[in-house]
Amino acid sequence: MMSAPSIVILTGAGISAESGLGTFRDEGGLWAQHRIEDVATPEGFARNPQRVVDFYNARRAQAAEASPNAAHAALARLQAEHLGDVTLVTQNVDDLHEKGGSGDVIHMHGALASALCAACEHRWPARLEMSVGEECPACAAPTIRPDIVWFGEIPYHMERIERALANADIFAAIGTSGNVYPAAGFVQMARHVGAETVEMNLEPGENVGLFDDIRESKASETVPNWVAEVLAG
Ligand code: APR
C-alpha cells in the first residue's frame, strides 16, 4: 500500500485577499501605497521607527478584524484529515491560518502577533498597538521592533522548510506572485525531488512555468476543490 503523500504548501497574500487584507503587488496593493525601503527594511526602521511601527500597527489592526475564508479552512481540514505529512509554510504575517483552524503554521516572514527585541532577540506577544521604545521583558532594553522579516533579512525556519521540501511528493503554491526569494525557489526544490507541483492563483505567478498543474481562480474556490481531490486520494 502506497504511503500517503507528503505535502508542502506555500501561501502568500492572495490567500488572505478575500478576507479583506491587501496584497502587495496587485493593482493598488501595499507596495503601491508605501515605499518598501521606508517600511520593510532595517534601514527604514533605523531612519524612522515610528513610520514603520505605524505601518505594522495598521496591518495588525486590519488582521485583528479579518476572518479566515474557505481557503484557510480547507487547508486546516487537509492538516486534520490527510494521513501523510502536511507542512504549511506561509509568507503572510497575519494569523488567518491559525484563525481558520491550522496548527503548526510556519511563518517564514515573521508575524504581526509577535514582538522582537532588537538587542537580545527575545520574542513575546505583540500588543495591538506597538510603541517605539517599549522595553523588552527579558533584557529591559528599549529596543522593541516588529517581528517581521524585512528585505535584506534572513527568512525564518529555512532548515525545517528545506527538509520538508526534500521529502515532498506534492508542492502547492497558493496566492503568491513568485517574486520574492527564497520562497519563489521552493517549487524548483520540489521539482528536483520529483514532487508534483500545483499553483493556485488569481493570475499566473512569475514562476508559473515551473508548475505541472495551474488552477487560475480565487483561492476560496480552488483550494477547497484541491483539498477534496487530495483527500479523495
Ligand atoms: N485568490 C488567489 N490568488 C489571489 C487572490 C485570490 N483571491 N487575489 C490575489 N491573488 C494573487 C495575485 O494574483 C498574486 O499572484 O496573489 C498574489 C499576491 O502576490 P503578492 O502581492 O506579490 O504577495 P506575495 O506573493 O505573498 O508577496 C511575497 O513579498 O513583499 C514581500 O514579504 C512580503 O510576504 C510578502 C512577499
Boltz pocket constraint, residues with backbone or C-beta under 6 A from the ligand:
constraints:
  - pocket:
      binder: B
      contacts: [[A, 11], [A, 12], [A, 13], [A, 14], [A, 15], [A, 17], [A, 18], [A, 23], [A, 24], [A, 25], [A, 26], [A, 29], [A, 91], [A, 92], [A, 109], [A, 149], [A, 174], [A, 175], [A, 176], [A, 177], [A, 178], [A, 179], [A, 180], [A, 200], [A, 201], [A, 202], [A, 203], [A, 204], [A, 205], [A, 217], [A, 218], [A, 219], [A, 220]]
      max_distance: 6.0
